[in-house]
Amino acid sequence: MRWENLSLYKNWLRSSSHCDIKLFEKFVSECEIIKFSDYGTNNVYQILKGEKSSVAYGSINEPPYADHRDYFKDVYGNVYYVIQPYYGAVDEYIGNNYEGAVKESYNMISEINEWCKEHNLKAHYYGSQYSWYYKGSTSLIIITLPDVDVKYFKS
């Protein structure tokens, strides 16, 4: 796994018409993020603990609904596993199939919570209005070690 300078990620966001750079910059600022990685392995628990992972990309050691996933590291060495799945984006269904979206969200949260419990991790859920990737169409979920306090949108 290789940690990269955030400027690479920001450049990618700026070049994409479906990304909200301001939301990402708020995440970076509030959580004091300094590095990112989208490279290599997916043994989430080992990576969040700061260990090298021996599991290959695409392994079964990812949570359910892992989509648009990246790792971020803060100034204190804490690692955040960010996923932005299309599931559970209730905003997308308003006036359409709201009841179905709520059920889908509940199922997603239940499955991710179960996976986190099995791996001694914690999931922090944010609505689709906080996701910088296809805002309104994806949910934002940040998975951390249990003792990490995610400060995104707490102020």
N, C-alpha and C positions, 0 to 999 in steps of 0.2 A: 504494500500500500504506500502511496506517495502523496504527501500533503502539498498542495499547490497554493500559490498566492491568490487571494480573493479577486484581484483585478482580472484574472482569466474568466472567472465565473461571471463577474459583472459585465465584462465585454460581451459574453454570450447572451446574457439577459438583455442588454441594450440592443443587440442585433436581432432579437426575436420580437415579433409583433404580438405575441401572446403572453408576454411576461411583464409583470409590474415591478420595475426596478425600485420604486419608492418603498413598497412593502418589504422587499428584500433588504434594502438599506436600513429600514427600521429594525428588522430582525438582527442584522449585523451590529447595529449600534446598541440596542438594548441588551443583547446577549454577549456583547464584546467578542464577536467572532473575528478570528484572524486568519484562518486557513480553511480550505475545503479539499475534499477528495471525492471523485466519482470513479476511482480507479481500483481495480483489483478484486478484492475478496468481499464476501458477504457473510462471514461469521460475525453477525452483529454484536453479540455479547463480548467476544474477544476484542473487537475493535473498540467498543465503548469503554472497555477496561484498559485500553492502551496497549494491548498485547498484539503481537503479530499473529495473523490468522493463517491457518494451513488449508482452509477450505476454498475451493475454486469458485469463481464468479457464477452466480445463478444457482447456488446450492439451496438446500432446504432449510438453511439456518437463517432465513429471512422471515419477517412476519407476514401474515396474509395481507393481501392488498398492496404490497410493496410496489410502487410505481413512481416514476420520476423521483428517484432516490439519490441522495447525496449525504456525505458526512461533512460535518463542520466542527471546528475546534475553536474553543474560546481562549482568552488570555491565561486562564487558570489551568488549562490542559484538559478540561471537560470536553467530551465528544458528544455531538448531537447527531442522531440519525434521522434525517428528514425525509418523509415520504409524502407525496402529493397525489393520492389516487383519485380517479374520477368517481369512485364510489362515495356515497354519503354527501355529495354536494347538493344539499337541499335547495339552495338558491336557484339552481338550474331548473327545478321542477315546479316552481310556484306557478299556479294556474294551469298546470299540466297534470302531473301525477304526484302531488305533494305527499299523500299517504304512503305511496310506494317508496318515495325517497326517504321518508322518516323510518320506515321499516328497514330499508337498505342500510341507513346510517346506524341503526340500532344493531343490526347483524354485524356490520363491519367493526363497530366499537367492541362488541362482545368478543368477537374472534381475536382481535388484536389484544384486548385485555387478557384473554386466556393465554395467548402466546407469550405476552410479557410476564405474566405470573409464572409460567413454566421456566422462563429464562432469567428470573429475578431482575426485570427491567420495568420501567415506568413509561407509559404513553401519556403525552400531553396533547389534547385535542383542540383544534381551532376550526372554526367554520370556514366555508369557502371564501368568505370575504377577506380572510387573512392569508390565503395561498397566493404566492407570487407567480405560480405557474398556472396559466389559464384560470385566473381569478373568476370565481362564480361557477366554475365547472369542475374544480378539484377541491378536495379537502386538504387541510394541512395537519399533519401529525408529526410530532417530534418525540422520538424515543430516546431515553437516557437511562443511565444508572439511577437507582431509586433516590439517591441523595442529591441529585443535581436539581437546582431550582432554575427553571426556565423563566426568564424575565420578559419574554416577548408579550407585548400588550398588557403589561401589569401596571404601567404608569399612567 
